[in-house]
Amino acid sequence: MRKYYQAYEDRYKQVHQSQNKPWAGDKPSLSIENLLKKYGATSKSSILEIGCGEGQNAIYLMQQNFNVEASDISAEAIRWCKEKAKLAGVDESKFFVMDILNNNLNEKFDFIFSVAVLHMLVEDEDRQKFLKFVRDHLNKEGKAFVIVMGDGKMTRKTDPSKAFELADRPFEDKMIKVATTSCRMVTWEQYLQEFKRAGLNIIDHYLDRTISGFEVSMVAVVEKST
Ligand SMILES: C[S@@+](CC[C@H](N)C(=O)[O-])C[C@H]1O[C@@H](n2cnc3c(N)ncnc32)[C@H](O)[C@@H]1O
């Protein structure tokens, strides 16, 4: 049986087939590049994106000469990324399908980042699996940037059994029917506690209003606790 957090596959298929456009647009969030530079990433640093969706961030970073591999659970998302990577003249083989809740890589990274993925995970157990994947795949001095929807005050938890149901959602200047997907928003206190439980130290945390597609996002910069 498909897990609720696979519902984006349906949404991407619906939008790509009916609109031939990306659901999330093609504007990268410059915050990621700024964070990579702030924490000393160079073209030699190994970087993993978790839940890259339609690839706007990974493709942009590859164009800036960063060494990025990017993964998503959705085969449709990765098909789209490979097509766009080819057009952008970057290495399409760096994109691959992976459910990070049920897989591991034989590699550790200097940087891991993820934009708007953890808030899709509604169940505590799944959220801990996500954070443990991050911890287990960071190099000793590695840093991760985990960005989720939220303002640190509002809480929300959708019913996972409804994730695949079709609903009207705004797309450009019209409404279209897409899979509902899932969402859990937590307070800062809960968010920071989740990192600690998973063995991650918080280096910095703040709100960011520049992440594409979201009014306000919570950014956590973390590293492995010793
Ligand atoms: C809200 S979208 C964000 C996509 C992209 N990061 C962006 O900013 O546009 C969430 C993404 O997380 C992916 N995802 C959800 N659960 C996942 C999992 N267990 N492993 C890998 N990717 C997952 C979805 O397929 C979807 O592409």
The ligand as a Gaussian input file, in Angstrom:
#p B3LYP/6-31G(d) Opt

LIG

0 1
 C        6.304000      20.156000      -0.778000
 S        7.285000      19.188000      -1.861000
 C        8.777000      20.165000      -1.915000
 C        9.618000      19.869000      -3.116000
 C       10.859000      20.769000      -3.281000
 N       11.806000      20.576000      -2.207000
 C       10.452000      22.216000      -3.420000
 O       10.872000      23.030000      -2.576000
 O        9.724000      22.529000      -4.365000
 C        7.752000      17.822000      -0.842000
 C        8.602000      16.775000      -1.572000
 O        9.038000      15.773000      -0.642000
 C        9.034000      14.531000      -1.315000
 N        9.006000      13.461000      -0.302000
 C        8.002000      13.183000       0.560000
 N        8.314000      12.133000       1.322000
 C        9.553000      11.719000       0.929000
 C       10.397000      10.640000       1.327000
 N       10.018000       9.775000       2.280000
 N       11.598000      10.501000       0.706000
 C       11.971000      11.372000      -0.259000
 N       11.207000      12.409000      -0.691000
 C       10.000000      12.577000      -0.103000
 C        7.775000      14.618000      -2.183000
 O        7.732000      13.656000      -3.212000
 C        7.858000      16.059000      -2.689000
 O        8.593000      16.175000      -3.878000

